Amino acid sequence: MFRNLIFVWICIFFIACEREINIVPVNKDSRLVVDAEIENGRAPIVVLSKSLNFFTTIDSAELANSYVRNATVSIQEGNTIYPLKEFELRDTSGNRFYYYSTDPQATLQLIGQFGKIYKLLINVDGTSYTGETTIPLLTKTMDSIWWKPAPNNDDPKKVVLMARVQDPPGLGNYIRYFTRQNRQPFLPGLNSVFDDNIIDGKNYEIQVDRGVNRNETLDFETYGFFQKGDTVTVKLCNISKSSYDFWRTWEFNLQSVGNPFSSPGKVIGNISNNALGAFCGYAAQYSTLIIPK
């Protein structure tokens, strides 16, 4: 009887102490969002947009209006400043996309190079923003890629892609990877960035999961697999610590959406003046494999 009374009083105590917490997102002024990159052998690409409030209804019109146009954008390398031009793209549905890159008619042409440091300069309506990145040296590389039948799977057409990677001695070699299946665009892996804390200085074999389109619902029945008959290209990029931190925290927050047990996290960008996003440099290596039918 005494035990029962203790149990009842403990229950009453916890119920009495229970507090209901309601977190209501506050609508704030929009902030500049920067998605900028530069890769060895390629011109830079800079996409500018405005952040949307939590309860904003996302549709094609809202996305089109979120682009920041008529900004002044340039990239500095050493003592040279390269102005960028605004371009427009349209898809088959008539949707418009805007980005900034080098003008092919300009005298100064900026093409990414290994080991260079680049500074992004942006001015929007009189407000200036900056970001800095580097294209590292290509030190961590793929030795080879191959395929093998998908394990624990009854579909004989499904295969997994394998790679042999060489990590140089010394910590601090960060990578991000993408895959391309046939003529589809390059897509990053679900977890696309890695450090070398565990595999420092080693040559190792690893499964390369097929990249994912983050605008589509992930199908775990097919996730990671390729098909016999596919032509697969792997893009392995050496990246800086700041680029690694940005994508590591961005992917963690994306995968935590809807998880009641996850803690709120901050995405670590590298753009000044309270802007969101990052300017990332990629030292890229490409390797292609044709998987027989």
Secondary structure, DSSP 8 states (H G I E B T S, - for coil): -HHHHHHHHHHHHHHHH--------------EEEEEEEEBTS--EEEEEE---TT----HHHHHHHB--S-EEEEEETTEEEEEEEEEEE-TT--EEEEEEE-TTSSS---B-TT-EEEEEEEETTEEEEEEEE-----SEEEEEEEEE-TT-S-TTEEEEEEEEE--SSS--EEEEEEEETTS--EEEEEEEE--TTTTT-EEEEEE-----TTS---TTTTT-EETT-EEEEEEEEE-HHHHHHHHHHHHHHHHTT-TTS--------BSTT-EEEEEEEEEEEEEEE---
